[in-house]
């Protein structure tokens, strides 16, 4: 009976993941069937969820009117029905009103028919108050289910590009100001809340949101930025999108089948969790590709060139590539050669940034070496790395299987690459003494052109990320 119960629970987990978790992950990471960011230098979109609230929403509307800007309100149906005067005011003052379900409940826990009823009921309430229909919808917590992907084409699902935990009083107005100002730029779709009565929120959190927003709107005005409705930002994005970009994105989308998109979504989701758990830092925040963390090395003694040695217990700097960036490079590169050249150039730019951070941080400066795990031939030697084989064992076998799976997804040649020179598709260690990193790359010292010259024969991978070699 216990075994049967475990099997039932396991199948329920699989089904729920397929129903909601995977669709939500795909939509968040790739923007599939959703709008989450615009393309404008001067316009951004303020969006407010969970309202209307009889105390905070009027004050928010006053603030928006003061700065003569527009916003989008995703309202909960039961709150809209209780406060029709606020919905009417939103409409009369030119704001966009969208749907946030009739009750604030995740789509993960509702049947498709129930979700549809929630949307239709809320839409009817809004239409009865304003006289106009709305087709804009934001699912609570941004969680979509499988049937949202196949919803009516006239329903536009809106997510966000930045959120700030403004539902927590513990964040505080000052920290909230800093978070929002950091993201204040054209094209952003910002998520805020004008009500604090939903699960997990603090009732008085909108108070600090209003305080922070006053500063943000003042600063936006100073920078020449203006908040617009989501539909305005969407229309601008459609108009400004060049035919060439549309062609490239359509071609990229067609390259990836659904199972590949699901694999990549899970892969990138895992990376976000890994970064959060291990507090990874970024060498070049303006172009996040190379991430790292300090840790202690556990493994056999390794000899590097120039007499350097790394052994068990030594402090090291562990390297990781940004999986999102790597994936984008992989699917948009015209060929393996093009991908390799782009990766070489990226490393040329980011290793000096890493060296500067190491030189300025005593803890990093005391590390013995920078270290990663790769599937590689000769490429990293041109950057100063030593390449060593991994000891046979479970870790080596698991790494090889994992890397081959990812290689089949992101490599321009796909599965064909797995059939060519398979003897070289073996995970290896790459490492470089910290002293050599600083000698080569500190003070903005650039890598010589030898690395680019060797690109036809090289392949670079750091910690399960792949730069394939030429076919």
C-alpha positions, 0 to 999 in steps of 0.5 A: 500500500505504501508503494502504491501511495508513493507511486500515486503521489509521484504521478500527481507531481509529474502531472502538476509539473506538466500542467503548471510548473513547466508552462510557467517556467517556459513563459517566464524564461522565453516569453512564450505567449506572454508580454513581459518587456517592451522596446522603448528608450523613454517609456516604461510600464507601471503595473499594479496587482491585487486591487482595488483597495479603498484606502491605498488605491485612491492615493495611488491614483492621486500620485499618478495624476500628479505626475501625469502618467498612466499605469495598468491595474490588474484587478481582482474581480471580487474587489472590483465588484466591492469598489466599482467607483475605483474601477470607474475612476481608473477608467476615466483617468485613462489607465488600463484595467486588466484581469487578475482572476475573480479571487486571488488563487493560483491557476495551478490549483484550479481546473481549466474551466474554473480559470476560464470562469474566473476570467470571464466573471471578472471581465464582465464586472469590468465591462459593466462598470466601464462599458468596455471589454478588456483582453489583458490578463495577468495570472496570480503569481504569474503562474500559468497552466498548460491551457493558458498556452492555448487560450483564446487569441484575443486574451493577452497575457501580461507578466513583468520584467522586474518585481521588487517584493513590495508586498513585504513591510520588511523591505522598507521604503528606502530599499524599495526605492533603490530596487525600483530605481535600479530597474528604471529604464525604457521598456521595463514592465514593473510589478507593484501592488496596491493592496496587501490582503492576499496570501503572503502579503503584509496589509500595510506594505502599500504604504511604503510602495507609495512612498517609494513610488513618489521618489521614482516618479520624480526621478523618472521625470528628471531622466525624461522617462514616462510611465505608459499603459501596457497596451501603449508599450506593446504597440510601440514594441511591435512598431519598433521591431525591425523585420530583420529581428523578427526574422531572426527570432522566428528562425530561432523559435522554429529551431527549437522543438517543444521538448528542447524548449522544455529542457532548456527551461528546466536547465535555466531554472536550475541555474537560477536556483544554483545561483541563489543557493551558492551566492554566485557573483558576476564578473561583468554585471553589465554583460552577465556571462562569467559567474564565480564563487569561492570554495575549497577544492576537494579532489586529487592533487593537480599540477599546473604549468609553471610549477603551480600545484592545487591539492585537496583543501586549497581555496579556489575560485570556481567558474560558471558560465551564464546559461541564459547567455550561452543558450542565446549565443548557441541558438542565434549563431549562424554556425559553430565557427560563428559561435566560437568566435563570439565566445572567444570575444566574450572571454577576452572581455570578461577575464580582465573584469574577473582579474580586477575583482580578484585583485581587489578582494583579499579573500579571492586574492588568497585563492590558489587557482580559478577552476571549472569543469569542461568538455574541452580539447585545446581552447582554454590553453590559449587563455592560460588554463591548464587542462586535466582529465577528471578521475573516472567515476560517477561524477565524470559519467554524470557530467558526460551524459548531462553535457551531451544532452545540452550539446544536442539542444544548443549546438547549431549542429544539434545531434549531428555533433554528437556523432563526430569526434565523440572521443573528445566529448569528455568532461575535463578540469580547466584551471589557472593559478590566480597569480597568472590570472592577475599577471595576464589580465589585471589592469585591463590587459587584453588577450592576444589574438592567438586565441581567436586565430585558433578558433577553428580547432578549439572548444571552450566549456566551463562548468557544464556550459558548452562552446562546441568545436568546429565540425 
